[in-house]
Amino acid sequence: MAQAKLNLNQKRICGRIRYLKSRMLEVLEHQDDTIVFNNPQFCDFKVKCGSDTFFVSKGILAQKSPVFASIFKSGMKEVQRGEVVIVNDVEHVVVYTSEHKS
């Protein structure tokens, strides 16, 4: 059941990737907003996609993404391990959700 829920969440993430790709460049232009982005010193969770690992804040991800909020509330083994593996292109999702704007 937990795996089915994770698969559903992955599909939701994929549905937003097109929009997030257009926002990614805008976010990266504001370096002050991303000073803690992908910095292991400030992370409490990891998102893995292929060979890439993104060091992230659960609070920021949960605030920006109902999908990640659902993952963190679920108590799934991924949350207990402190990392989630997503098989799809997730870089844009992580960059967008890590920006500090409302």
N, CA, C and O atoms as a DFTB+ gen file, in Angstrom:
408 C
 N C O
     1  1       0.816      -1.188       0.000
     2  2       0.000       0.000       0.000
     3  2       0.869       1.264       0.000
     4  3       0.577       2.226      -0.710
     5  1       1.925       1.250       0.795
     6  2       2.815       2.417       0.836
     7  2       3.463       2.641      -0.525
     8  3       3.641       3.783      -0.951
     9  1       3.814       1.556      -1.207
    10  2       4.430       1.684      -2.530
    11  2       3.435       2.270      -3.529
    12  3       3.814       3.088      -4.367
    13  1       2.179       1.867      -3.454
    14  2       1.158       2.418      -4.348
    15  2       0.978       3.913      -4.103
    16  3       0.805       4.685      -5.046
    17  1       1.020       4.315      -2.844
    18  2       0.892       5.729      -2.507
    19  2       2.095       6.513      -3.024
    20  3       1.946       7.626      -3.528
    21  1       3.281       5.933      -2.898
    22  2       4.485       6.578      -3.413
    23  2       4.401       6.724      -4.928
    24  3       4.766       7.768      -5.469
    25  1       3.924       5.687      -5.618
    26  2       3.772       5.758      -7.076
    27  2       2.787       6.850      -7.478
    28  3       3.026       7.572      -8.446
    29  1       1.696       6.975      -6.752
    30  2       0.719       8.025      -7.033
    31  2       1.348       9.400      -6.835
    32  3       1.147      10.302      -7.648
    33  1       2.100       9.557      -5.769
    34  2       2.776      10.829      -5.519
    35  2       3.791      11.146      -6.612
    36  3       3.931      12.304      -7.005
    37  1       4.496      10.141      -7.102
    38  2       5.449      10.351      -8.187
    39  2       4.731      10.827      -9.449
    40  3       5.246      11.686     -10.164
    41  1       3.562      10.284      -9.727
    42  2       2.795      10.717     -10.900
    43  2       2.364      12.176     -10.764
    44  3       2.383      12.925     -11.741
    45  1       1.980      12.573      -9.567
    46  2       1.601      13.971      -9.342
    47  2       2.791      14.899      -9.577
    48  3       2.655      15.966     -10.174
    49  1       3.935      14.481      -9.106
    50  2       5.141      15.282      -9.307
    51  2       5.429      15.434     -10.794
    52  3       5.747      16.531     -11.254
    53  1       5.321      14.367     -11.533
    54  2       5.582      14.419     -12.979
    55  2       4.636      15.382     -13.678
    56  3       5.018      16.043     -14.644
    57  1       3.414      15.461     -13.197
    58  2       2.442      16.360     -13.802
    59  2       2.802      17.829     -13.668
    60  3       2.330      18.657     -14.447
    61  1       3.628      18.157     -12.693
    62  2       4.021      19.557     -12.483
    63  2       5.368      19.905     -13.105
    64  3       5.749      21.076     -13.126
    65  1       6.080      18.934     -13.601
    66  2       7.443      19.186     -14.085
    67  2       7.484      20.208     -15.208
    68  3       8.375      21.057     -15.224
    69  1       6.555      20.154     -16.139
    70  2       6.579      21.121     -17.247
    71  2       6.516      22.562     -16.732
    72  3       7.259      23.430     -17.190
    73  1       5.638      22.793     -15.796
    74  2       5.539      24.136     -15.217
    75  2       6.821      24.503     -14.471
    76  3       7.314      25.625     -14.577
    77  1       7.336      23.568     -13.737
    78  2       8.515      23.845     -12.927
    79  2       9.756      24.113     -13.769
    80  3      10.621      24.890     -13.365
    81  1       9.851      23.485     -14.921
    82  2      10.993      23.744     -15.805
    83  2      11.040      25.221     -16.187
    84  3      12.115      25.816     -16.260
    85  1       9.877      25.801     -16.429
    86  2       9.842      27.215     -16.803
    87  2      10.216      28.118     -15.627
    88  3      10.726      29.218     -15.835
    89  1       9.972      27.673     -14.414
    90  2      10.296      28.462     -13.220
    91  2      11.734      28.295     -12.758
    92  3      12.255      29.154     -12.046
    93  1      12.382      27.209     -13.148
    94  2      13.706      26.889     -12.622
    95  2      14.722      27.992     -12.876
    96  3      15.454      28.376     -11.963
    97  1      14.781      28.499     -14.076
    98  2      15.757      29.541     -14.387
    99  2      15.507      30.792     -13.561
   100  3      16.450      31.436     -13.103
   101  1      14.250      31.134     -13.371
   102  2      13.908      32.302     -12.559
   103  2      14.385      32.131     -11.118
   104  3      14.911      33.070     -10.520
   105  1      14.206      30.963     -10.574
   106  2      14.626      30.696      -9.201
   107  2      16.142      30.785      -9.075
   108  3      16.652      31.394      -8.135
   109  1      16.858      30.186     -10.007
   110  2      18.313      30.167      -9.927
   111  2      18.928      31.542     -10.112
   112  3      20.064      31.762      -9.693
   113  1      18.211      32.473     -10.730
   114  2      18.719      33.829     -10.896
   115  2      18.806      34.561      -9.562
   116  3      19.571      35.518      -9.440
   117  1      18.054      34.141      -8.578
   118  2      18.016      34.797      -7.269
   119  2      18.875      33.990      -6.293
   120  3      18.348      33.245      -5.466
   121  1      20.177      34.137      -6.390
   122  2      21.096      33.337      -5.586
   123  2      20.876      33.499      -4.087
   124  3      21.073      32.546      -3.334
   125  1      20.473      34.681      -3.640
   126  2      20.236      34.871      -2.211
   127  2      19.129      33.960      -1.698
   128  3      19.146      33.544      -0.539
   129  1      18.164      33.651      -2.564
   130  2      17.050      32.797      -2.171
   131  2      17.446      31.330      -2.086
   132  3      16.744      30.533      -1.462
   133  1      18.553      30.969      -2.702
   134  2      18.924      29.558      -2.772
   135  2      20.225      29.270      -2.035
   136  3      20.879      28.266      -2.319
   137  1      20.610      30.119      -1.104
   138  2      21.891      29.959      -0.424
   139  2      21.982      28.644       0.352
   140  3      23.078      28.102       0.494
   141  1      20.885      28.125       0.849
   142  2      20.910      26.859       1.571
   143  2      20.507      25.683       0.690
   144  3      20.522      24.535       1.135
   145  1      20.149      25.967      -0.553
   146  2      19.709      24.898      -1.450
   147  2      20.822      23.884      -1.674
   148  3      21.950      24.250      -2.003
   149  1      20.501      22.631      -1.496
   150  2      21.386      21.506      -1.772
   151  2      22.660      21.559      -0.925
   152  3      23.713      21.087      -1.353
   153  1      22.563      22.123       0.253
   154  2      23.697      22.214       1.167
   155  2      23.487      21.202       2.294
   156  3      22.566      21.365       3.095
   157  1      24.320      20.162       2.374
   158  2      24.124      19.121       3.392
   159  2      24.093      19.652       4.826
   160  3      23.489      19.025       5.697
   161  1      24.727      20.786       5.084
   162  2      24.733      21.344       6.439
   163  2      23.345      21.790       6.889
   164  3      23.069      21.833       8.088
   165  1      22.478      22.119       5.948
   166  2      21.158      22.636       6.283
   167  2      20.034      21.651       5.960
   168  3      18.859      22.006       6.063
   169  1      20.370      20.444       5.578
   170  2      19.327      19.510       5.135
   171  2      18.881      18.598       6.270
   172  3      19.626      18.335       7.214
   173  1      17.650      18.125       6.152
   174  2      17.174      17.084       7.048
   175  2      16.516      15.952       6.258
   176  3      15.856      15.082       6.825
   177  1      16.712      15.984       4.935
   178  2      16.129      14.958       4.072
   179  2      16.870      14.956       2.743
   180  3      17.443      15.968       2.339
   181  1      16.855      13.808       2.065
   182  2      17.490      13.694       0.750
   183  2      16.470      13.206      -0.270
   184  3      15.647      12.339       0.021
   185  1      16.537      13.775      -1.467
   186  2      15.728      13.319      -2.591
   187  2      16.713      12.820      -3.639
   188  3      17.566      13.570      -4.113
   189  1      16.585      11.534      -3.997
   190  2      17.488      10.942      -4.977
   191  2      16.747      10.728      -6.286
   192  3      15.608      10.260      -6.316
   193  1      17.425      11.082      -7.360
   194  2      16.881      10.885      -8.703
   195  2      18.037      10.424      -9.578
   196  3      18.918      11.215      -9.916
   197  1      18.034       9.154      -9.944
   198  2      19.149       8.613     -10.708
   199  2      20.422       8.707      -9.892
   200  3      20.467       8.257      -8.746
   201  1      21.456       9.289     -10.478
   202  2      22.734       9.423      -9.772
   203  2      22.822      10.722      -8.971
   204  3      23.825      10.965      -8.300
   205  1      21.788      11.557      -9.032
   206  2      21.793      12.839      -8.321
   207  2      21.137      12.708      -6.948
   208  3      20.133      12.014      -6.785
   209  1      21.719      13.383      -5.977
   210  2      21.140      13.475      -4.637
   211  2      20.978      14.945      -4.295
   212  3      21.930      15.720      -4.394
   213  1      19.767      15.331      -3.891
   214  2      19.475      16.703      -3.500
   215  2      19.272      16.739      -1.990
   216  3      18.454      15.994      -1.449
   217  1      20.014      17.602      -1.319
   218  2      19.886      17.791       0.118
   219  2      18.863      18.899       0.335
   220  3      19.045      20.024      -0.131
   221  1      17.784      18.573       1.047
   222  2      16.643      19.483       1.131
   223  2      16.134      19.613       2.563
   224  3      16.514      18.853       3.454
   225  1      15.273      20.586       2.750
   226  2      14.582      20.789       4.017
   227  2      13.162      20.246       3.897
   228  3      12.416      20.645       3.003
   229  1      12.788      19.340       4.794
   230  2      11.429      18.803       4.762
   231  2      10.397      19.907       4.938
   232  3       9.348      19.890       4.294
   233  1      10.691      20.859       5.802
   234  2       9.746      21.949       6.042
   235  2       9.463      22.757       4.797
   236  3       8.311      23.072       4.500
   237  1      10.516      23.095       4.066
   238  2      10.337      23.875       2.841
   239  2       9.605      23.056       1.792
   240  3       8.693      23.561       1.136
   241  1       9.995      21.790       1.625
   242  2       9.309      20.950       0.636
   243  2       7.837      20.774       0.982
   244  3       6.976      20.872       0.108
   245  1       7.545      20.517       2.247
   246  2       6.151      20.317       2.660
   247  2       5.330      21.583       2.479
   248  3       4.160      21.518       2.102
   249  1       5.934      22.729       2.744
   250  2       5.229      24.001       2.586
   251  2       4.901      24.268       1.124
   252  3       3.832      24.796       0.817
   253  1       5.799      23.913       0.228
   254  2       5.634      24.217      -1.192
   255  2       4.906      23.129      -1.968
   256  3       4.367      23.400      -3.041
   257  1       4.877      21.912      -1.454
   258  2       4.329      20.803      -2.232
   259  2       3.427      19.918      -1.380
   260  3       3.889      19.299      -0.422
   261  1       2.134      19.856      -1.727
   262  2       1.250      18.950      -1.002
   263  2       1.651      17.488      -1.180
   264  3       1.357      16.651      -0.327
   265  1       2.315      17.186      -2.281
   266  2       2.775      15.816      -2.518
   267  2       3.850      15.452      -1.499
   268  3       3.780      14.397      -0.867
   269  1       4.847      16.328      -1.338
   270  2       5.883      16.049      -0.347
   271  2       5.308      16.095       1.068
   272  3       5.713      15.299       1.915
   273  1       4.387      16.995       1.340
   274  2       3.755      17.042       2.662
   275  2       3.091      15.704       2.975
   276  3       3.191      15.202       4.094
   277  1       2.418      15.136       1.989
   278  2       1.769      13.841       2.150
   279  2       2.792      12.735       2.409
   280  3       2.575      11.857       3.245
   281  1       3.901      12.789       1.688
   282  2       4.957      11.791       1.883
   283  2       5.480      11.865       3.320
   284  3       5.640      10.835       3.975
   285  1       5.743      13.071       3.807
   286  2       6.313      13.228       5.145
   287  2       5.331      12.828       6.242
   288  3       5.747      12.311       7.279
   289  1       4.049      13.055       6.033
   290  2       3.034      12.692       7.028
   291  2       2.765      11.191       7.062
   292  3       2.255      10.674       8.056
   293  1       3.101      10.498       5.994
   294  2       2.723       9.099       5.835
   295  2       3.444       8.145       6.775
   296  3       2.904       7.098       7.132
   297  1       4.658       8.498       7.177
   298  2       5.442       7.578       7.997
   299  2       6.010       6.415       7.205
   300  3       6.441       5.419       7.786
   301  1       6.016       6.531       5.883
   302  2       6.560       5.469       5.035
   303  2       8.028       5.236       5.365
   304  3       8.681       6.079       5.979
   305  1       8.536       4.083       4.950
   306  2       9.927       3.738       5.263
   307  2      10.900       4.764       4.691
   308  3      11.971       4.979       5.258
   309  1      10.545       5.397       3.583
   310  2      11.408       6.423       2.994
   311  2      11.595       7.595       3.957
   312  3      12.687       8.152       4.067
   313  1      10.533       7.957       4.640
   314  2      10.607       9.056       5.601
   315  2      11.475       8.638       6.787
   316  3      12.287       9.424       7.277
   317  1      11.302       7.416       7.238
   318  2      12.105       6.912       8.353
   319  2      13.589       6.858       7.991
   320  3      14.449       7.116       8.833
   321  1      13.882       6.523       6.735
   322  2      15.267       6.453       6.245
   323  2      15.873       7.834       6.023
   324  3      17.094       7.990       6.012
   325  1      15.015       8.831       5.848
   326  2      15.512      10.183       5.610
   327  2      15.798      10.483       4.158
   328  3      16.495      11.448       3.842
   329  1      15.259       9.656       3.265
   330  2      15.451       9.912       1.838
   331  2      14.351       9.242       1.036
   332  3      13.777       8.233       1.447
   333  1      14.073       9.825      -0.114
   334  2      13.118       9.238      -1.041
   335  2      13.803       9.153      -2.399
   336  3      14.558      10.047      -2.782
   337  1      13.536       8.076      -3.117
   338  2      14.075       7.889      -4.458
   339  2      12.927       8.078      -5.433
   340  3      11.902       7.404      -5.341
   341  1      13.107       8.993      -6.359
   342  2      12.093       9.259      -7.375
   343  2      12.712       8.943      -8.722
   344  3      13.808       9.405      -9.037
   345  1      12.006       8.156      -9.509
   346  2      12.583       7.661     -10.754
   347  2      12.464       8.651     -11.903
   348  3      13.101       8.464     -12.939
   349  1      11.673       9.687     -11.747
   350  2      11.466      10.646     -12.829
   351  2      12.343      11.875     -12.638
   352  3      13.012      12.019     -11.614
   353  1      12.335      12.761     -13.633
   354  2      13.117      13.995     -13.581
   355  2      12.586      14.877     -12.466
   356  3      11.530      15.494     -12.608
   357  1      13.304      14.940     -11.368
   358  2      12.816      15.649     -10.188
   359  2      13.615      16.913      -9.885
   360  3      13.250      17.665      -8.981
   361  1      14.678      17.156     -10.607
   362  2      15.526      18.313     -10.314
   363  2      14.730      19.604     -10.274
   364  3      14.919      20.424      -9.375
   365  1      13.845      19.791     -11.236
   366  2      13.074      21.025     -11.313
   367  2      12.126      21.167     -10.130
   368  3      11.890      22.273      -9.645
   369  1      11.590      20.057      -9.676
   370  2      10.700      20.076      -8.521
   371  2      11.461      20.527      -7.280
   372  3      10.990      21.380      -6.528
   373  1      12.636      19.951      -7.076
   374  2      13.418      20.272      -5.883
   375  2      13.867      21.725      -5.897
   376  3      13.791      22.406      -4.874
   377  1      14.333      22.204      -7.040
   378  2      14.777      23.597      -7.129
   379  2      13.615      24.536      -6.845
   380  3      13.757      25.484      -6.072
   381  1      12.467      24.280      -7.461
   382  2      11.309      25.155      -7.257
   383  2      10.849      25.151      -5.801
   384  3      10.607      26.210      -5.222
   385  1      10.730      23.977      -5.217
   386  2      10.208      23.915      -3.857
   387  2      11.204      24.428      -2.832
   388  3      10.828      24.712      -1.695
   389  1      12.456      24.549      -3.213
   390  2      13.463      25.055      -2.282
   391  2      13.572      26.570      -2.289
   392  3      14.271      27.141      -1.452
   393  1      12.888      27.234      -3.228
   394  2      12.943      28.694      -3.215
   395  2      12.149      29.196      -2.016
   396  3      11.201      28.544      -1.578
   397  1      12.531      30.343      -1.492
   398  2      11.949      30.839      -0.246
   399  2      10.834      31.843      -0.457
   400  3      10.469      32.549       0.483
   401  1      10.288      31.933      -1.638
   402  2       9.186      32.860      -1.902
   403  2       7.872      32.145      -1.670
   404  3       7.795      30.921      -1.771
   405  1       6.846      32.907      -1.361
   406  2       5.516      32.317      -1.156
   407  2       4.833      32.094      -2.472
   408  3       3.704      31.605      -2.506
